[in-house]
């Protein structure tokens, strides 16, 4: 993830709501929403079962034990670490995965941290063969909304370095304070001509629960109505007592969790 300050959040959200209200409404697409499920969450994800929430990932290649087929599981090769074991891990999945998420924020020093060239080399050697051998669709590395050399600039360099590579889907992350900035990040990724998966999004760490309760409905409407976005996952399905949690300490839905099902 990448953190961007929330400056004049309420004013920005008011502006975004005015813009949304002025736009011609489009039919929302149900079923885009997924669950970003942390490894320390031992609650039952079935509480999120709905027509809106239709998939789950956990930043790894093995599903949570309590998943029990409630949602389709989408594995992720988080970084270069252990990438030699990716194909065997995918082969062991039952049911088999239809998609594989690429590297997690390789443009972020605190996350996967890879140069575009190194990421391209790993992709050619380990990711690209998965399409042929396992018939899976590949989601590109998920870049942040940081400025150059990160974000979309990193993705540009990666695409240029990864000659002959296949990306069925473009992966993105976004953290900030404005739905208008979220839209700009999405718009910048449309040039790749692929569906977009926003597998993490949220406000910055200093945002409070009230900020999230104001932001989330606007963001959900925006993403449901954006044709370029095929799937997205709010960050996240936590129970840590923070403002972004969708679960409480007992595994029940918070206000944000209930919003996510609407």
N, C-alpha and C positions, 0 to 999 in steps of 0.2 A: 504494500500500500504506500501511497504518498500522501503527505498531509499538507493542506493548504489552509491558511488562516480564514476564519469566518469573520469577515468585515462587513458591518451593516447588514447582517443576515436578514433581519426582518424586512428591511427596505427592499432588499433584493428579491425576497420571496413575494412581497406585495407586487413588485414590478412583474415578476414571472407570472403571477396569477392573473394580472391584467392582460398580459400578452396572450396567455392561454385562453382567456375568456373571449378575446377579440378574434381568435383564430376560428376558422370554420371547423366545427367538430368532425372528427373522423371516427369510424367504428373501431373500438378498442379490440385488440386481439388477446383473447384469454389464453392462458397456458404458457406464457413466456417466463414466469417467475420460477426461480430455483432457490435452493438453500445452500448457503455457505456454512458448512457444518464443522465446527472445530473438534479437534481430537478429544478434548476433555468434556464434551457434551454427551452424557450417557442417558439422556432422556429419550423418549420415544418420538421420532420425527413424525409419526402418524398424526400428531395433533395439527400438523400443517396440511393434511390431505385435503385437497380442494381442486376445483377446476382451474384455479389460478396458479397453484404451485405444482409443478410437474417434474422436477428433477432435483438432484442433490450432488454436491461434490464436497470433498474434505481436504483438498490440497495434497492428496496422496493417491496411491494406487490400490488400496484395499478399503472396501466399504465398511462403515460402522456396523458392528455386530447386530445392533438393534434395528437396522434398516429393514431387514426381512422382506425385501421386495416392495416396500411401500412406494418408493420412487425409483425411477431409473437412475443408476449410479454412473457418474461420469468421472473417470480417473484423471489424474493430472501428473505429468512429469514436472515436478516443482523446479528443479534445477538440474545441473549436470551430474550431481551426486547420485550414484546408484543407477544411472541411466542404462547401464549394461543389463540390469535386471528388469527393465521395463517390459520387454516382449514376453518373458516368462510369467511376469505378474499378470499381464493382460490375458494370457492363455489360461491362467488359473481362475479367472473370473467366471462365475455362473450366476446369472446369464452373462453372455459376452457383452463387452462395451461396444456401443455404436460410435462413440466419439472419444477422443483423447485431447485433453487440454495441454497446451504447450507451457513453456517456462513462465514462472510467476514473477512478474516485474523484473526482468533481467536488466532494465535500465535503472534500477534502484539499488544503491550500494547496500542497503539493509535487507534486501531480499535475494533474488537469484544471482544478481550481479554478474553479468556476462557481457563481453563485447559483442557487437553485432557479428563480427567474423567468427568468433568462437561459437556463438549460438548457431550460426549457419553451418559450421562444420559438424556440430553435434546433431543438428537437424538432418543433414544429409545422411549421416551414418546410422542414426538410431530411430529417428521419427519417420522419415520418408518411407522406409521399407514396411512400416506398419500398414500403410494403405494397401499395399500389394499382398502382404502375407496374412493380415488379419482382417482386411476389409473394413477398416475403421476410417472415420473422417477426422481430419486433423484441424484443431483450433490453434491458430498462431500463438506465439508468445504474447502474454497479456501485458501491454505497456501501460505506464502511468500517464497522467496528464501533465507531467513536468515539462518544462521548456527544454530546448536543445542543450546538450546532445541527447537528452532523454526523450521520453514520450514518442510522439509521432516521428520525430527526427531519428530516433533510434530504430523505429520500425522501418523507415525508409532505407536506412543503411543495412539493416538485416535483409530486407527484400532484395536489395542490390547485390548483397554478398551471397545470397542463397539461390544461385542460378539453378534452374531446373527443379526447384522445390515446389511443393504443393501446399496450399493453405485453403481448405474448404471454407473456413470461417476465420474472421479477424477477432482476436481477443483484446479487450480493453479493461482497464480499471480507471476509476475516477473518484477523487476526494476533493471537496471544495465547499463552497457556500452559496452557489448560484445555479439554478436550473438552466440559466442561459449559458453558463460556462460548460455545463454538462452537455448541452446540445452542440456547442462549438466543438467539443472533443469528438463527439459522434460524427459531426459533419466532416471533420478533418480526416476521419478514417474511411469515409465513403469512397474515396478515390481508388481504393484497392478493389472495388467491385465485388465484394464478398459480403455475406450476412455478417452482422456484428453480434458478438456475445460480450456483454458487460458483466463479467463474472464477479466483480466487486464494485460497489459504489457506496458513498456515504459522505457525511460531513467530517470536519476535522475533529481532533481529539478534544478541543476545548468547547465543542458544542454541547448543549444541555438537552435533556429529554424534551423540553418544550420546543426547542429548535427543530428537533427531529420530527415531532408530532405535527409541526407546521410544514416541514419540508417534504416528508415522505409521500403524502397524498398527491402533491403536485408532481413529484418525480415519477410516481407510479403511472399517473395519467399520461405524462409526457412519454415515458418509455413504451407504454402499451400502444400509444398512438403513433409511434415512430416506426415506419415500415422497415427501415434499415436494421433495426434492432430485433434480432430473432429470439434471443434469450437474455435474461439478466438475473442477478442475484444481489440482494441487499446485504450489506455487512452489518450484522449478521444474526445467525441463530445462536446467540450467546445467552448466558445466564450469570453474567459477571457483576450485575448491579450497576452497570453503566447506562448512559442515556440512549445508546443504540441497541440495547438488548431487545430481542423479540420473545425471550422467555424469562420468567421469573425464577426465583430460587427453588421453586417446587416443580418446575417444568411446565407451568401454565403459561398461557399467552399474555404478554404485556399489551399495552395499548398499541405499540408498533406491530406486534405480532398479529393482533386482530385486524389492523389496517392492511397488513400484507395479504390477508385472505379475502378482502373485500373486492 
